[in-house]
Amino acid sequence: MKKLIGTVMLATLAATAGQVMAGDAAAGQTKAMACAACHGVNGISSTDIWPNLAGQKAGYLAKQMKAFRDGTRSDPVMSGMAKPLSDQDIDDLAAYYSSL
């Protein structure tokens, strides 16, 4: 029985590894208003100083925002902007920008 439970747990972990929480693109669009000043209204920056976010993969965007928030990646502006974001906020923003 223990072997069966262990196998089921291992299969569940393998199936969910690397998945990102599902974000809500509509909620992300509302939350993205603060991002528009640098990254553009539709996720296209008007300058090479800031990256375009539109069309990036949601997992990549979420990973980068979490890194800024958690301090494993640092930028004077982004670190401060990401600090108050919850995991759900980040997933919503990532869903929105990846949908563009």
Secondary structure, 3 states (H helix, E strand, C coil): CHHHHHHHHHHHHHHHCCCCCCCCHHHHHHHHHHCHHHHCCCCCCCCCCCCCCCCCCHHHHHHHHHHHHHCCCCCCCHHHHHCCCCHHHHHHHHHHHHHC
